[in-house]
Amino acid sequence: MKTRITELFGIQHPIIQGGMHYVGFAELAAAVSNAGGLGLITGLTQKTPELLAKEIARCHEMTDKPFGVNLTFLPTFSAPPYPEYIAAIAEGGIRVVETAGRSPEAHMPALKAAGIKVIHKCTSVRHALKAEAIGCDAVSVDGFECGGHPGEDDLPNMILLPRAAEELRIPFVASGGMADGRSLVAALALGADGMNMGTRFIATQEAPVHDNVKQAIVKASELDTRLVMRPLRNTERVLNNAGVERILQIEREKGAALQISDVYDQVAGVYPRVMVEGEMDAGAWSCGMVAGLIRDVPTVKELIDRIMAQAHGLIHARLAGMLEAQPG
Ligand SMILES: Cc1cc2nc3c(=O)[nH]c(=O)nc-3n(C[C@H](O)[C@H](O)[C@H](O)COP(=O)(O)O)c2cc1C
């Protein structure tokens, strides 16, 4: 399939694996890129720029296809050394960076000087337009369904994507709630040039996380995610568990007086416990509503081949067939 996104990134299929803390290691990024999509290493999971450089080198050993790095600009008190991370990315020969969180504006000159294409992930049309204005090459439009941080506008993709298509000139991919060929065809119909998936890629053979995480996603229904940290305007969609119930209880008790310090223990340091140790009740970890559509743990190649076959079938048979069936 050829879209503006496959052309921009030099990939076979318009499918991107979004950055995921403690999931986006070289194994997954390489598997996605080898299967014809665009895999991404999650930059900040690597504790230092030196470790990121090593992870990039490891990924180069596993694939000769293009892959990228996610760089999340956190709303934090202790900012990571972003210029050094960008230097490691550029020196590692990376040509695509997915930015997320805050605007990447301050870092655009460094990224562009290194010949890097920037796809900014955001949850509103106004932020997407801002990304376009500051020179991003593409955007990833993340709807309310998404795992992780859906923002505070609560716009589902059925509205957000066509609104983005009305306003943007640069290409964009649909993100949040994407799982299969139906998602891809719908995303293309709504004006996107491809799709970005997070949660679906965790439930794959190559995702280097504990099997408990994959099984939890397979078992979960579309009703099993919760929104935490709403009162802090740092909303995160997570899979419900005992730790999440504790956070929600604290949020109810504190009401509008809630501070990050009240829930810090339940959200900080949780990822290694969940993803590495498989402690499923440790606390809040991002997961999308799309868990309700995930029923197996295929290889990444099986998943991507299946998505593309289903998309082709939908376009050629189901949709084209409906037109042919029209009387007159
Ligand atoms: C476990 C997990 C961790 C994530 N970590 C990050 C992250 O560190 N940075 C980021 O930009 N997005 C992160 N995301 C968001 C994904 O990149 C992607 O935008 C989102 O999962 C799309 O929604 P979906 O899960 O419905 O596919 C994370 C998502 C999940 C499920």
The ligand as a Gaussian input file, in Angstrom:
#p B3LYP/6-31G(d) Opt

LIG

0 1
 C        2.333000       0.526000      27.957000
 C        2.332000       1.789000      27.164000
 C        3.356000       2.709000      27.335000
 C        3.390000       3.889000      26.590000
 N        4.445000       4.746000      26.751000
 C        4.545000       5.848000      25.950000
 C        5.677000       6.695000      26.020000
 O        6.593000       6.490000      26.817000
 N        5.713000       7.765000      25.186000
 C        4.718000       8.025000      24.284000
 O        4.818000       8.988000      23.526000
 N        3.625000       7.246000      24.201000
 C        3.521000       6.162000      25.006000
 N        2.423000       5.325000      24.880000
 C        1.365000       5.640000      23.885000
 C        1.573000       4.856000      22.570000
 O        2.737000       5.234000      21.905000
 C        0.371000       5.062000      21.615000
 O        0.242000       6.439000      21.315000
 C       -0.922000       4.561000      22.191000
 O       -0.713000       3.318000      22.817000
 C       -1.960000       4.418000      21.095000
 O       -3.147000       3.900000      21.601000
 P       -3.525000       2.324000      21.585000
 O       -2.876000       1.747000      22.776000
 O       -5.000000       2.323000      21.620000
 O       -2.960000       1.740000      20.316000
 C        2.350000       4.166000      25.655000
 C        1.314000       3.243000      25.501000
 C        1.294000       2.063000      26.223000
 C        0.152000       1.110000      26.007000

